[in-house]
């Protein structure tokens, strides 16, 4: 079966990234860690986060990155509830990351994430067009998404 595995370019920080993601995602698994560097630093790694495999590459060779992460590509984390949204958002932003708008944030490596509650489907993407528009307008004013505020806006509150 064909599969897709994103390849993420880290600059001499794979070991930090593996540790950070393993602490942030409860079900994280390190599948493979390849150390070819004479100093013991990881050259490549394969990790699994929430069932998705990622290939990590130390592509810099000690040079400043020619290929930094961009906001143009992000990974969406569909969260069950506000507690999960808070866990991931705070885990990224409070540990050297950067907050943005509408659920977007970047972790300390510059990798972009969309931290989205599953309630986005029943509010911003809900069947009631007017409610959906109100929820969308509420979302556009948020950094971290707040489930109760999206639901209230959708309901007309």
Buried (B, 14 or more C-beta within 10 A) or exposed (E): EEEEEEEBBBBBBBBEBBEBBBEBBEEBEBEEBBBEBEEEBBBBBBBBBEEBBBBBBBBBEEEEBEEEBEEEEBBEBEBEEBEBBBBBBBBBBEEEBBEBEBBBBBBBBBBBBBBBBEBBEBBBEBEBEEBBBBBBEBBEEEBBBBBEBBBBBBEEE
